[in-house]
Amino acid sequence: MTLSFLDRFRTRRDQPPLPVFDGLAQVRAYWEGLRSEDGLPQRSALDPRGLGGVLDRVFLAERIGRGLVQLRVAGSGLGDFAGMDVRGLPLSCLFAADSRPLLAQCVESVFSGPAAVELDLGSDRLGGETVIARLLLLPLADVSDRKLLLGAISFIAGAVRCKFQIRARREETMPPPAALTVEAPPPKPIRRYGHLALVHSTE
């Protein structure tokens, strides 16, 4: 076994390190912890204390049309990156025009799957496959006729203001809620009277 063979499995010094997106795993774990019997978490169950340390990356959005969600609550990280208060704005306004149709598909998958969706985001100012942020979209249980999702976004260090372009997408469809099984009542014991057996009774 030669050294050159081993080098194939090592990160080359001239290759940029893989980006680290802090906080998304914590948000996903918190969301998973709120699920019960494969159901979706309730909006009322969300507690900011469970997302300590990542609240600046978290947002809550409501479906306002096919493929469209409006930001209802947004952490400071998203607003700082956009340079404005993004509450009340559609999530799509942060994306370049050519990525909005794909974003709409992903949003619909969140609600119709339901599905957890993760997007690698690039900048409309940078070419190639450069990834500057990662977006996580998680479905919540419907509230009356309102459809909601919990989102989180994490940026690489030094990310500058831009419009997002989707570089990659990953979807995980949630299993349907476990069907409730109703156990049949145990059969009544057969009553015997001498050599006769009562096999039916209207009691």
C-alpha positions in Angstrom: 0.0 0.0 0.0 1.6 3.2 -1.1 1.4 6.7 0.4 -0.2 8.0 -2.7 -3.1 5.6 -2.2 -3.7 6.8 1.3 -3.6 10.4 0.1 -6.7 9.9 -1.9 -8.7 9.7 1.3 -7.3 12.8 2.8 -8.4 16.3 2.4 -6.0 18.2 0.1 -4.6 21.4 1.5 -5.6 23.3 -1.6 -9.3 22.2 -1.2 -11.5 24.6 0.9 -12.8 23.1 4.1 -16.4 21.9 4.1 -18.8 24.6 5.5 -20.2 24.1 8.9 -23.9 25.1 9.5 -24.4 25.5 13.2 -27.8 25.1 14.9 -29.7 23.1 12.3 -29.2 19.8 14.0 -30.5 21.3 17.3 -33.6 22.6 15.6 -34.3 19.3 13.9 -33.8 17.4 17.2 -36.1 19.8 19.0 -38.8 19.4 16.3 -38.4 15.6 16.5 -38.8 15.7 20.2 -42.2 17.4 19.9 -43.6 14.7 17.6 -45.8 12.0 19.0 -47.0 8.8 17.4 -45.6 10.0 14.1 -47.8 13.1 14.2 -46.6 16.7 13.6 -45.7 19.1 16.4 -48.3 21.6 17.4 -47.6 25.3 17.0 -48.7 25.8 20.7 -46.0 23.3 21.8 -43.1 25.5 20.5 -41.2 26.9 23.4 -38.3 29.4 22.8 -36.5 27.9 25.8 -36.1 24.7 23.8 -34.3 26.6 21.1 -31.9 28.5 23.2 -28.7 29.5 21.4 -30.3 29.2 17.9 -33.3 31.6 18.1 -31.6 34.1 15.8 -31.7 31.4 13.1 -35.3 30.3 13.5 -38.4 31.5 11.8 -42.1 30.6 11.6 -44.0 30.9 8.3 -47.6 30.5 7.2 -48.8 29.3 3.8 -50.6 32.1 1.9 -50.9 30.4 -1.5 -49.6 27.5 -3.5 -45.8 27.4 -3.0 -45.9 30.6 -1.0 -45.2 31.2 2.7 -45.2 34.4 4.7 -42.7 35.0 7.5 -44.6 35.5 10.7 -41.8 35.3 13.2 -38.1 35.6 12.3 -34.9 35.5 14.2 -32.5 38.4 14.0 -30.0 36.5 11.9 -32.3 36.4 8.9 -33.1 40.1 9.2 -29.5 41.1 9.7 -28.5 39.2 6.5 -31.4 40.7 4.5 -30.7 44.2 5.9 -34.4 44.7 6.9 -37.2 43.4 9.0 -38.5 40.4 7.1 -41.6 39.7 9.2 -44.6 39.9 7.0 -42.6 39.3 3.8 -42.8 36.1 1.6 -39.9 33.8 2.0 -39.5 33.9 -1.8 -38.4 37.6 -1.7 -35.0 36.4 -0.4 -34.4 34.2 -3.5 -33.3 35.0 -7.0 -36.1 34.8 -9.6 -34.7 31.6 -11.2 -34.8 29.7 -7.9 -38.3 30.7 -6.8 -40.2 28.0 -8.8 -38.0 25.3 -7.1 -38.5 26.9 -3.7 -42.3 26.8 -4.4 -42.1 23.1 -5.1 -40.1 22.5 -1.9 -42.6 24.5 0.2 -45.5 22.4 -1.2 -43.6 19.2 -0.4 -43.4 20.3 3.2 -47.1 20.7 3.5 -48.4 17.9 1.2 -45.9 15.2 2.1 -45.6 16.2 4.8 -41.8 16.3 4.4 -38.7 17.8 6.0 -36.8 19.7 3.4 -33.2 20.9 3.5 -31.7 23.3 0.9 -28.2 24.3 0.2 -28.2 27.9 -0.8 -25.7 29.9 -2.9 -25.4 33.5 -3.8 -26.6 35.1 -7.1 -23.3 37.0 -7.0 -21.2 33.9 -6.9 -21.0 31.3 -9.7 -20.4 27.6 -9.5 -21.6 25.4 -6.6 -20.5 27.7 -3.8 -22.8 27.2 -0.8 -23.2 30.1 1.7 -26.2 28.9 3.7 -28.4 26.0 4.5 -32.1 26.2 5.0 -34.3 23.7 7.0 -38.1 23.6 6.5 -40.1 21.5 8.9 -43.9 21.0 8.8 -46.2 21.8 11.8 -49.7 20.6 12.5 -52.4 22.6 10.9 -54.1 25.2 13.1 -57.7 25.4 11.9 -57.3 26.2 8.2 -53.8 27.6 8.7 -50.7 25.7 7.4 -47.5 26.5 9.3 -43.9 25.5 9.1 -40.9 25.9 11.3 -37.7 27.0 9.5 -34.1 27.6 10.4 -31.2 29.0 8.4 -27.5 29.0 9.0 -24.8 30.9 7.2 -21.1 30.3 6.6 -18.8 32.9 8.2 -18.5 36.0 6.1 -21.6 35.5 4.0 -22.6 38.8 2.4 -26.0 40.1 1.5 -27.4 38.6 -1.8 -30.3 36.8 -3.3 -30.3 33.1 -2.6 -30.0 30.5 -5.3 -30.8 26.8 -4.6 -27.8 24.6 -5.2 -29.1 21.3 -3.8 -32.2 20.0 -2.1 -33.0 17.0 0.1 -36.4 15.8 1.1 -37.5 13.3 3.8 -41.2 12.4 3.7 -42.8 11.8 7.1 -44.5 8.5 7.7 -48.3 8.7 8.0 -49.7 8.7 11.6 -49.9 5.3 13.0 -53.4 3.8 12.5 -55.3 3.3 15.6 -56.1 -0.4 16.1 -59.2 -1.4 18.0 -58.9 -4.7 19.7 -61.9 -7.0 19.3 -63.5 -7.9 22.6 -62.6 -11.4 23.8 -65.2 -14.1 22.9 -67.6 -15.1 25.6 -66.9 -18.5 27.1 -69.1 -21.3 26.0 -71.6 -22.3 28.6 -72.3 -25.9 29.0 -75.4 -27.5 30.5 -74.8 -31.2 30.9 -74.3 -32.5 27.4 -75.6 -29.3 25.8 -73.5 -26.2 24.9 -74.9 -22.7 24.6 -73.2 -21.2 21.6 -75.3 -18.1 21.2 -77.0 -15.8 23.6 -78.8 -12.4 23.4 -77.6 -11.5 26.9 
